[in-house]
Amino acid sequence: MRTKPYQTRASDLNPAWHVMDAEGKTLGRLSSEIATLLQGKHKPIYVPYLNTGDYVVVINAGKVRVTGRKLYQKMYYRHSGYPGGLKEETLARLLARAPTRALRHAVKGMLPKNIVGRRMLSRLKLYAGDSHPHEAQVRGAEKAEEQRLVAQEAQAEAKPAKATRGAAVAADKGEAKPRTGARRRAAAVQEQAPEVAEAQESGGAEQTPAEQTEEA
């Protein structure tokens, strides 16, 4: 019989908080790590139709590095919507004007282009400096995770003890009996035991009822 796979529910979602330092890290590598945390693909409960991801706080977002000459060759474009309104600027100028925008742009391109993706992106908190105002949320998430692990350990320890108590109670009540067919065969063997013993003592070659039944 096929078993129904586990289906993630909204009540199963318990987002955590992660703090990452972007100083000296490559732009693309860091963006892929952040996108994985925002989508929740590091969790076994991940499904594409729910926001199963976590919150990510990035400090020193303007100090990311790139390889080669991308700092001056990588271009960013935007358009005002009017004729001739195309604007372009290099990565170096973008980091100087808006330090967090390059990292947000890279992460946004790695997320789904729908409502769920926009909600994932809203959980990304970028700061150009080395401090952030989410210290309380981070400590609260760590404390909740510790409590969850303690509860899981206590539940795992309680299961074997409960099973042992259940087996002892079943033995006391006589519930751990063999099946009906096994009981019948055991009773037949007990009834035939005296006859077999007498036949062996007398040395006769008479067959026991069980042997007669087997030959028949």
Beta strands, then each sheet from edge to edge (+ up, - down):
strand 1: 17-21
strand 2: 55-59
strand 3: 75-79
strand 4: 86-90
strand 5: 124-126
sheet 1: 1+ 2+ 5+
sheet 2: 3+ 4-
end
